[in-house]
Structures are given as structure tokens and as C-alpha cells.
Amino acid sequence: MTFFPGFFDFLNQKLTLIDIFRLHVYSSFMRLKFKILYVIILFQLVIPGALLALEPSPNITDREVVEKLAKIEAGQQSLNHRISDLRSEMKSGQEALRSEMKSGQEALSKRLDDSNNTMLVLFGSIITLIVALFGYIAWDRRTMMKPVLERVERIEHDVAQSLDLSNTDGSKLSRVINAMRELAKTDEQLATILRSFSLL
């Protein structure tokens, strides 16, 4: 069952070469007909807009043309004068800007020099304070150590004198202990006392 009865019936018929040629010519003609129709529609849409875009020119006399040209020349001269004024103003503005920038750079370099000098002074004073502190520490140590060293030397001298360390037989203390050991050989009570102190 087909939706369009009889539509494909021509396919069932046997076509001759002439029929195929006729179909080809007909389809080419139809394509050409559609192309021509497209071109006509395009012209119908474009040409009225192009015709409406044109203005009719008014009748202008030579005198009016000369007057308008004179006005244009005067406007161009005033425009040239304005441009030259603007150029001179721009040049003077540029010169003023350059001088301001130069003075700003000089002030900045002076400030930097001043800050560098200030930093050098501060750094030098800090180093001076550190050196002075080390000097004070060394002086204080020496003055503090001097009485201690003198006392130690005095004690050493007194001990050397009292113990007689320069004797070849030994100090006085070692000689006294040796004498007590000899005495402990004959005295038992002294021997127990020396043993209790681990001297025998």
C-alpha cells in the first residue's frame, strides 16, 4: 500500500532512450527555470533599495561651488592654525614636564644621597659602640681578674713556703706522714688511727 497511488507507476513501465533524454532535458529546464526565478526575485529585492539610496542632486551654480570651496579653505586654514597652536602647546607642555621630571630626579637623588649618608653615620656609630663595648668588657675583666690573680699568687707563695715544696725529700706534709708511719710501727694506738684514715 502506498500513500501516493500511481506515483511510482512510471517506474514499472519500460523507458526508452528518448524518454530518458526527455526526462533529463525537462529536469535541466526546470532547474534553469528556478535559477532564473531566483535571480528575478533577487533583483526585485535589491534594485528598489539601491534606487532609493540615490538622492537627486540639487542644481548648484558655479558661484555656490566657489563660495563653498572658499569656506572649506578658510576652515582648513583655521584647522591648520589650531593644529600648530596645539603643537606649540604640546611642546611647551613637554618641556615643562621634562623640567619637572628632571627636578624630581635631582630631588630624589639628593634624598637618596642624604639617606645613604644617614645610614653610613648610623652604621659607623653602631660599629663604634660595639668596639667600645668590647673594650669595656676586656678592661672590666682585666680589672676584676687582677686582684684575684694577686690573691692566688699570694696563696700559692704561702702554701709553697709552709709546705716546703722545694725540698728534695718532699713536702713537709709528706715528711710528717712518713714520720707518723715510722712511729706507728712502735705505737699500736697511732697505727689504728692512721689505718682508720687510710694513711697506713
C-alpha positions as CSV (number, residue, x, y, z in Angstrom):
1,M,0.0,0.0,0.0
2,T,1.4,3.3,-1.0
3,F,0.5,6.8,0.2
4,F,0.5,8.2,-3.4
5,P,-1.1,5.7,-5.7
6,G,0.2,5.9,-9.2
7,F,3.2,7.9,-8.3
8,F,5.8,5.2,-8.9
9,D,3.8,3.6,-11.8
10,F,6.1,5.1,-14.4
11,L,9.0,3.0,-12.9
12,N,7.2,-0.1,-13.9
13,Q,7.0,0.9,-17.5
14,K,9.9,0.4,-19.8
15,L,11.6,3.6,-20.7
16,T,13.3,4.2,-23.9
17,L,16.4,6.2,-24.5
18,I,14.3,9.1,-25.9
19,D,12.1,9.1,-22.8
20,I,15.3,9.2,-20.6
21,F,16.6,12.1,-22.7
22,R,13.3,13.9,-22.4
23,L,13.3,13.5,-18.6
24,H,16.8,14.8,-18.4
25,V,16.0,17.9,-20.6
26,Y,12.9,18.5,-18.5
27,S,14.8,18.4,-15.2
28,S,17.5,20.7,-16.6
29,F,14.9,23.1,-17.9
30,M,13.2,23.1,-14.5
31,R,16.5,23.8,-12.7
32,L,17.2,26.6,-15.2
33,K,13.7,28.0,-14.6
34,F,14.2,28.0,-10.8
35,K,17.6,29.7,-11.2
36,I,16.1,32.5,-13.4
37,L,13.2,32.9,-10.9
38,Y,15.8,33.3,-8.0
39,V,17.7,35.9,-10.0
40,I,14.5,37.8,-10.7
41,I,13.4,37.7,-7.1
42,L,16.8,38.9,-6.0
43,F,16.7,41.9,-8.5
44,Q,13.2,42.7,-7.2
45,L,14.5,42.9,-3.7
46,V,17.8,44.7,-4.3
47,I,17.1,47.3,-7.1
48,P,14.4,49.3,-5.2
49,G,16.7,49.7,-2.2
50,A,19.6,50.8,-4.5
51,L,17.3,53.3,-6.3
52,L,16.0,54.7,-3.0
53,A,19.6,55.2,-1.8
54,L,20.3,57.7,-4.6
55,E,19.5,61.4,-3.9
56,P,18.7,63.7,-6.7
57,S,21.4,66.3,-6.9
58,P,20.2,69.9,-6.4
59,N,21.1,72.4,-9.0
60,I,24.3,74.1,-7.9
61,T,25.7,77.1,-9.6
62,D,29.4,77.8,-10.1
63,R,29.2,80.7,-7.7
64,E,27.9,78.4,-4.9
65,V,30.7,76.0,-5.6
66,V,33.3,78.7,-5.4
67,E,31.8,80.0,-2.1
68,K,31.7,76.6,-0.6
69,L,35.3,76.0,-1.6
70,A,36.3,79.3,-0.1
71,K,34.6,78.3,3.2
72,I,36.4,74.9,3.1
73,E,39.8,76.6,2.5
74,A,39.1,79.1,5.4
75,G,38.1,76.1,7.7
76,Q,41.2,74.3,6.6
77,Q,43.4,77.3,7.4
78,S,41.8,77.7,10.8
79,L,42.2,74.0,11.4
80,N,45.9,74.2,10.4
81,H,46.3,77.2,12.8
82,R,44.7,75.2,15.6
83,I,46.9,72.3,14.9
84,S,50.0,74.5,15.0
85,D,48.8,76.0,18.3
86,L,48.2,72.6,19.7
87,R,51.7,71.5,18.6
88,S,53.3,74.6,20.3
89,E,51.2,73.9,23.5
90,M,52.3,70.3,23.4
91,K,55.9,71.3,23.0
92,S,55.7,73.7,25.9
93,G,53.9,71.1,28.0
94,Q,56.6,68.5,27.1
95,E,59.3,71.0,28.1
96,A,57.6,71.7,31.4
97,L,57.1,68.0,32.0
98,R,60.8,67.4,31.2
99,S,61.9,70.1,33.6
100,E,59.6,68.8,36.4
101,M,60.9,65.3,35.8
102,K,64.5,66.5,35.9
103,S,63.9,68.4,39.1
104,G,62.1,65.4,40.6
105,Q,65.0,63.1,39.7
106,E,67.5,65.6,41.2
107,A,65.5,65.8,44.4
108,L,65.2,62.0,44.5
109,S,68.9,61.5,44.0
110,K,69.6,64.1,46.8
111,R,67.2,62.3,49.1
112,L,68.9,59.0,48.3
113,D,72.3,60.6,49.0
114,D,71.1,62.0,52.3
115,S,69.6,58.7,53.3
116,N,72.8,56.9,52.3
117,N,74.9,59.3,54.4
118,T,72.5,58.9,57.3
119,M,72.7,55.2,57.1
120,L,76.5,55.3,56.9
121,V,76.6,57.5,60.0
122,L,74.2,55.2,61.9
123,F,76.2,52.1,60.8
124,G,79.5,53.8,61.9
125,S,78.1,54.7,65.2
126,I,76.8,51.2,65.8
127,I,80.2,49.7,65.0
128,T,81.9,52.3,67.3
129,L,79.5,51.3,70.1
130,I,80.2,47.6,69.6
131,V,84.0,48.2,69.6
132,A,83.7,50.4,72.8
133,L,81.6,47.7,74.4
134,F,84.2,45.0,73.7
135,G,86.9,47.3,75.0
136,Y,85.0,47.9,78.2
137,I,84.4,44.2,78.6
138,A,88.1,43.5,78.2
139,W,89.1,46.3,80.6
140,D,86.5,45.2,83.2
141,R,87.8,41.6,83.0
142,R,91.3,42.7,83.5
143,T,90.5,44.9,86.4
144,M,88.3,42.2,88.0
145,M,90.9,39.5,87.5
146,K,93.9,41.4,88.7
147,P,93.0,41.3,92.5
148,V,92.1,37.6,92.1
149,L,95.3,36.8,90.4
150,E,97.3,38.6,93.1
151,R,95.5,36.7,95.8
152,V,96.0,33.4,94.1
153,E,99.8,34.1,93.7
154,R,100.0,35.1,97.4
155,I,98.2,31.9,98.5
156,E,100.4,29.9,96.2
157,H,103.5,31.5,97.7
158,D,102.3,30.9,101.3
159,V,101.4,27.3,100.5
160,A,104.8,26.7,98.9
161,Q,106.6,28.3,101.9
162,S,104.5,26.5,104.5
163,L,104.7,23.1,102.8
164,D,108.3,23.5,101.8
165,L,107.6,22.1,98.3
166,S,111.1,22.9,97.1
167,N,112.8,20.3,99.4
168,T,114.2,17.2,97.7
169,D,112.7,14.8,100.3
170,G,109.2,16.1,99.6
171,S,106.8,18.5,101.2
172,K,106.5,19.0,104.9
173,L,103.2,17.1,104.9
174,S,104.5,14.0,103.2
175,R,107.5,14.0,105.6
176,V,105.2,14.3,108.7
177,I,103.1,11.4,107.4
178,N,106.2,9.3,106.8
179,A,107.4,10.1,110.4
180,M,104.0,9.1,111.8
181,R,104.2,5.8,109.9
182,E,107.5,5.1,111.4
183,L,106.2,5.9,114.9
184,A,103.1,3.7,114.2
185,K,105.4,0.7,113.9
186,T,106.1,1.0,117.7
187,D,102.8,2.6,118.8
188,E,99.7,0.5,118.2
189,Q,97.2,3.2,119.1
190,L,98.7,5.5,116.4
191,A,98.7,2.6,113.9
192,T,94.9,2.1,114.3
193,I,94.2,5.8,114.0
194,L,96.3,6.0,110.8
195,R,94.5,2.9,109.4
196,S,91.1,4.4,110.1
197,F,92.1,7.4,107.9
198,S,93.7,5.2,105.2
199,L,97.2,6.7,105.8
200,L,98.9,3.4,106.7
